[in-house]
Amino acid sequence: MSYSERLLQQGNTLTRVAHRSRFQAVLNVLGDRKYSRALDYGCGDGWLLRVAYEQGAIESGFGIDIAPEMIAASQETLKDIPGFQLGFPPDTTTLISPQSLDLVFCTETLEHVCDPEAVLDTVLPLCQPNATLVISVPIEVGPSLLVKQTGRYLANLKGGYGYERYTPSELFSAAILWDCKSFPSSHADRLSYRAHKGFDYRDLEALLQEKIAVEKKLFSPFPMMGSLFNSTAIWVGKTL
């Protein structure tokens, strides 16, 4: 079973709804526009690139991921489609020419990297003027964290789902006080790889407002409920 299939099919109703809604929301923002050259930075197993291609939204593109097993999975996912190249983060500027991309996906990735600004500073020069960027990260602060931790706990009862635990005081701080910087987490120091615990999507939002022209902010899976009881924040913008 692929990584994307595990997210979409395993777990429980809460986790499946969260992941399926996020994938669909990212695809929906593309509308009817056709893109000639896309980048999925943090491509995982290549599922998003393949679906976007099959739906006629993109013609060709690139997938970048840090994990060798994900690059191998992407190669399998895209093996029968010409026009796609894969690589690791250091390969990004070698594979992709400056000002050649008209679409960038970066979904569920920037919460894991040590320096999101460095990623944006690498990717943005590769974009054409007025290129579209679709960026999503999980909401791990506020009341939605209580719902997510419940869903993760229930999903893990079957075994193998995996999630980060919080102490009661940590959960109170992050979910009730909206403070995820007062307790130990993978976001408390400059590690090369970070997990979800301690991530605050609002920090990334401030950075995006400096780097791109944010046109739309969405929440998934319940758009009308804002950040209170949603799993994911999604920004759609253009290069400056």
HELIX and SHEET records of a PDB file:
HELIX    1   1 TYR A    3  GLN A    9  1                                   7    
HELIX    2   2 THR A   13  ASN A   28  1                                  16    
HELIX    3   3 TRP A   47  GLU A   54  1                                   8    
HELIX    4   4 PRO A   68  THR A   77  1                                  10    
HELIX    5   5 PRO A   89  ASP A   91  5                                   3    
HELIX    6   6 THR A   92  LEU A   95  1                                   4    
HELIX    7   7 PRO A  116  VAL A  123  1                                   8    
HELIX    8   8 LEU A  124  LEU A  126  5                                   3    
HELIX    9   9 PRO A  143  ASN A  156  1                                  14    
HELIX   10  10 PRO A  168  LEU A  171  1                                   4    
HELIX   11  11 PHE A  172  ILE A  176  3                                   5    
HELIX   12  12 TYR A  201  LYS A  211  1                                  11    
HELIX   13  13 PRO A  223  MET A  225  5                                   3    
SHEET    1   A 7 PHE A  84  GLY A  87  0                                        
SHEET    2   A 7 GLY A  61  ILE A  64  1                                        
SHEET    3   A 7 ALA A  38  TYR A  41  1                                        
SHEET    4   A 7 LEU A 101  THR A 107  1                                        
SHEET    5   A 7 CYS A 127  PRO A 138  1                                        
SHEET    6   A 7 THR A 232  THR A 239 -1                                        
SHEET    7   A 7 ILE A 212  SER A 220 -1                                        
END                                                                             
